[in-house]
Amino acid sequence: MALRGGGRWALRASALRGGGGRRNGGRVADTPQHGALRAALRKIIDKEINPFVDKWEEEGQFPAHKVFKTLGQAGFLGVDKPTGDSGWFMCVLSNNCSLPLPTSFGRKYGGMGLDFSYSIAVAEELGSIRCGGIPMAIGVQAGMATPALTRFGSDELKKQFLTPTISGDLVACLGISEAGAGSDVASIKTTAVRKGDEYVINGGKMWTTSGCQADWMCLLANTSEGHPHQNKSLICLPMNLPGIHITKKIDKLGMRSSDTAQIFFEDVRVPSKNLIGEEGMGFTYQMLQFQEERLWGVATVLTPLETIIQETIDYTRQRKAFDQSVLQNQVVHFRLAELATEVELLRSLLYRTIALYVEGNDVTKFASMAKLKAGRLAREVTDSCLQFWGGMGFTSEVLVSRFYRDLRLVSIGGGTDETMLSMICKYMETLPRK
């Protein structure tokens, strides 16, 4: 329906929401519409991202503005964000399409207005990018820096920050973690003191994904004294204001194509109208979106793990040792079978959790279980497969070694394994009382 040039198709979002289509290939809610979304994204990845990944990994940074603009024009940075007045979204499906875009294409905030299962379909397809850093940065842009703004921000703030973030014109980052406060969000020390019609911000943020390139930050800061769950607020902070110092681009073990910054704030003044929602509700807003963040992270892990297993099968089949292929050894093909089984079990847990979430259920326990399992399985798969590559696995020339480094973060970022275990124990009512 209604197509235009530049290789883009426009499909009516109402059609995407409908039809309880059949499941194909076992993927979550894999209607033809989910499949169209995946296929469109895969074309962009194959043409605009994967050919350049090795270069960006070597340089230690990918061009976020360029990549996000490409994804934003195709609609992939606002899959579950509100559409406003229109039910159209664009996706790259053809290079030969020249029909005009309908005049009704004028989304209020630029989103597709689809449910979260479509975001998971996108996240899973992003796993076909041949590194971990770029999918992580896309996740920050599309699903970590903007949920609170989408739900609680003023219309003025959404037009200033949300719309250009969804379109890819602005790069966003999330300012939560600090040197002394990672998983323990309540312990952050950064302050935003109200003075007239401004907040004056002092403190610093650590491990800020896209922090070296970002145009704005969704900042969590203490705006008052009192209980640590009730004294924090979220603020849209332009990154070009006086007093913002990007002091270091952090040299990381993995995720090398994604820049990560340490940032300090020295008497940074921002208009009080940049407050997201109500003052003192920032901690609550942040907690509300953690489950989506974690499920997104789980989804992005599945495809890399499958890819590593398949590439290991291919390599060990042709690699000879002691007059037979390495794959012929029972310890090798049995282990690969075990790992493939574990990946499918993780996918099943993820899809069950997504189905419950879309229906409006609290999935904190299942999301924590999935995040925990994803982190541990990522370590298990990459370590086992790297071993079967022998000396080649210890080089930087093969994908398994890159994911060995990149996916180690899954057990740390977005809530450590230990934090996930505590959450699960809380829901099982086995956590010791203080």
Secondary structure as GFF3:
##gff-version 3
##sequence-region A 1 434
A	DSSP	beta_strand	3	4	.	.	.	ID=ss1
A	DSSP	beta_strand	8	12	.	.	.	ID=ss2
A	DSSP	alpha_helix	13	17	.	.	.	ID=ss3
A	DSSP	alpha_helix	32	44	.	.	.	ID=ss4
A	DSSP	pi_helix	45	49	.	.	.	ID=ss5
A	DSSP	three_ten_helix	50	52	.	.	.	ID=ss6
A	DSSP	alpha_helix	53	59	.	.	.	ID=ss7
A	DSSP	alpha_helix	64	73	.	.	.	ID=ss8
A	DSSP	beta_strand	88	92	.	.	.	ID=ss9
A	DSSP	alpha_helix	116	126	.	.	.	ID=ss10
A	DSSP	alpha_helix	133	139	.	.	.	ID=ss11
A	DSSP	pi_helix	140	144	.	.	.	ID=ss12
A	DSSP	alpha_helix	147	152	.	.	.	ID=ss13
A	DSSP	alpha_helix	155	157	.	.	.	ID=ss14
A	DSSP	pi_helix	158	162	.	.	.	ID=ss15
A	DSSP	alpha_helix	163	167	.	.	.	ID=ss16
A	DSSP	beta_strand	172	175	.	.	.	ID=ss17
A	DSSP	three_ten_helix	185	187	.	.	.	ID=ss18
A	DSSP	beta_strand	191	195	.	.	.	ID=ss19
A	DSSP	beta_strand	198	209	.	.	.	ID=ss20
A	DSSP	beta_strand	216	222	.	.	.	ID=ss21
A	DSSP	beta_strand	232	238	.	.	.	ID=ss22
A	DSSP	beta_strand	244	249	.	.	.	ID=ss23
A	DSSP	beta_strand	260	271	.	.	.	ID=ss24
A	DSSP	three_ten_helix	272	274	.	.	.	ID=ss25
A	DSSP	beta_strand	275	276	.	.	.	ID=ss26
A	DSSP	alpha_helix	282	318	.	.	.	ID=ss27
A	DSSP	beta_strand	320	321	.	.	.	ID=ss28
A	DSSP	beta_strand	324	325	.	.	.	ID=ss29
A	DSSP	three_ten_helix	326	328	.	.	.	ID=ss30
A	DSSP	alpha_helix	330	358	.	.	.	ID=ss31
A	DSSP	alpha_helix	364	388	.	.	.	ID=ss32
A	DSSP	three_ten_helix	390	394	.	.	.	ID=ss33
A	DSSP	alpha_helix	399	406	.	.	.	ID=ss34
A	DSSP	three_ten_helix	407	411	.	.	.	ID=ss35
A	DSSP	alpha_helix	417	428	.	.	.	ID=ss36
###
